[in-house]
Amino acid sequence: PLVGAVSSSTVQMLYRPSAKSQTLRLRVFDANDQMVKTVSSDCLVERDFVAHFTISGLQPAMTYEYQIERIGDVPEVLVEAGPAHHFTTANQQRTGERVVVSFVSCVDVEPTAIWNEMEKLKVDAVCLMGDTPYIDSSDLGVARKKHRQFLQMPDLARLGQTTAVVGIWDDHDFGKNNGNGLNLVEGKPRTRQAFVNYRAHDRYGTGREGVYHKMDLGALEIFFLDPRYFS
């Protein structure tokens, strides 16, 4: 599971348990272990079997645990609620608050200590600022596989279970070294589709083109521009 964009009342999440069409249910629990929200999502082939969840109506600056189940005749727990599976909503106060955010770029599918350092610093959000990972292909299958392998790296996967992970792309994850909206005009719809599949944002550009968005953490707003797709 990956925690994505957060606000003071809403959290985005994604989860891909396997390459199988199925319906998943996410349950959210407050500090008193009371279930406060239930949402469901389908793992569809056109989304590369990635379920996206939007959990709204939450309280600001609150930590919630979550559990993910496979819906069937006998529901199966895939991700169990507990200290390893939680998220925290943003504090909506604009002043007098402290927000810790990490910005990282140019990281491929390879061992690195940076994710553990971010975990030690207890960052509120991780911003992947492009070339995260290096894809260098506009083939949809290749792009999806690289995104999947990147998010499945153990240290990043553990961090993403509790910390907002969001971002934008640069040329290599856009699909080509020095790629832009003209020299990758045929391939960019496919690389955009892969990006949308593997990022849990509340917005992706216009909804049809680009992937720009923003995240509001109260004391800090982060605007992610998309100068690749439209250049």
N, C-alpha and C positions, 0 to 999 in steps of 0.2 A: 504493500500500500504506500501511496505517496500523498502527503499533504501538499496542497497547492496554494493558490491565492487565499489570503485571509483578510477579513475586515472586522469591524467591531461586532457584526451580527451574522456574518456568513463565512463559510469555509468551503473551498473546492477540494475534492480528492479524486484520485484515480487508483485503479487496481486491476491487474491482469493476472489471474491465477493460472491460466493455461490457454492454449490455442483451441478453445472450445466455446461454442455458443451456450450461454447459460444466463440466468437471472440472479443477481446478487442483492442482498439487503444489508444496509449499514445501519447499525443501532448506535445511538449516542447517549452517554451516561454522564450525569453531573457528579460533583464531588461527594454527594450522598448516595452514589450508586443507583440513582433513579434514572430510568430511561426517559429522555426528554425529546428525542427525535428519532424517526425511522424513515429512511428513504431507500428506494430501490433503483437499480440500473441494469440494463442488459449488456452483456458482452457480445457484440455483434461482429460479424466477419468484416463489415465495411469499416469498423473502427479498430481492426486488428485485435479484436476480442478484449479491448480495454473498456472497463466500466468507469464512467464518470459520475461522480456524486456531487450534488449541491446541497449543502446543509445550511438552512437559513433560519431566522427567528431565534438566534442565540443571544446570550448576554455578553456585553463587552468585558474584556480583560478576565475571561474565565477559562479555566482548563477543563476539557472534557475528554473522557476516554471513549474509544469506539471499538466496535466489533463488527466483523463482516461475515455474513453467512451465505451459503448457496441455498437458494429457494428450491424446494422439491417436496416430494411426499414426506420425506424426513429431512428437515433442514440440517445442513452440515456447517459447523463453525470452521471457517478458514483462517480468520484472524481473530484472536481472542482478546477481549478487553483487558487492559492492565497497564502498568507503568510504561511498558514499551510501545504502547499504541495510544497516543493522545495528541491533542492539538490545543492551542491557546488562541482565543480571539484577540483582536487588537483592542487597545485602550483608545477610546474615541477622543480623549482629552488632547487638545492641540499644544498645550504648554505644561511644563512641570513634569514631564515624563521622559523616560530614557528608552530609546529603541536601538537595538544592536543588529546591524545588517551586514552581511558579507557579500562582496562582489568578486566574481571569479570568471576568468575566461581562459581559452587556450588549454583545455584539459581533455585528453583523449581517454579511451578505455584502458587505463593503466593504473598500477598501484601508486598511491600518493598519500601523504600524511595530512593533506589540507582538510579533508572532511573530519578527521578526528580533532584537529585544531579548532574547527568551527564548533564542534560538539562541546569541547571544553570551554569555549567562550560563551556557550549558551546563546547563540545568535537567535534572533526572532525570525529571521528570514535569510535564505540563501538565494542570491540572484545570479543565475547563469547568463553571462553577458556575451555569449557567442563563441563559436568553435568549441562547443560543449555538447556533443563531441565533434571530432573530425569525421565527416561523412564523405564529402567529395564525390558524390554521386546523386543524380536526380532520379534514380531507380527507386520506386516506392518500397519494394521489398528490402533493398539494402538500407535505405534511410530508416525504416521502422526497426530493423534488426540492430542498427548502431545505437539508436535511441534506447532501445530495450536493454541492450548490453550495458550501456552507460548507467542507466538508472538502477540496474541490478548489481553494480559493484557493491560489495558488502558494506563498506563504510558509509558510502553515500546512501545506500538503501536504508541503513539503520537511522541515519540522520533524518532522512525524508519521512520516516514513520511518525515523527513528532514535530518537525520543523517545516515551515512553509518553504517550498522550492519552486521558484518561478524564473522567468527570464525572457530572453530574446535571442536572435541568432546573429551570426556574422557570416562571412563568406563560405567557410568550409561546411558549416551545418546548413547553410542556405543551399549548398549543393556543388560548389565549384570554387576553387581558388580564384580570388578576385571576381567572384560571381556578382552579377547585378541583375536588375530587372529586365535588361535588354539581352545580354548574352546568355541568360538562362530562362528566356521567356517561355520556352516549351516545357521546361522541367519544373519551374517553380510551383505550379499547382500541386504536383506530387510531393515535393519536399515540404510544402505548407501542410498538406494532409498528414504527413508523418509527424510534423511538429505538433499539430493540433491533437493528434492521437495521444502523444506522450507528454503533454503539459496540461496541468489542471488550472486553467485560468478562467476568469469569468467573462472574458472577451478575447477575441482573436481578430484584430484589425477591424475591417468593415463587416465581418461576418462571412465575406466571400473572398476578400483579398487582404493580404498582409496579416501580421500577427501583433501589431502594436497594442498596448494595453497599459493599465496603471494599477498600482496597489496602494491602498490608503491604510497606513498604520497609525493614524492619529497624529502623533508628533512628527511624522515623516510620511510624505507622499512620494512614491517612486514612479516616474514615467518612463516606459520602455518604448523607445522610438523604433521604427522599422525602415532605416535608410537603404536596406538591401532590396526588398521586394519592389519598392517604388522608384528605385534609382535608374 
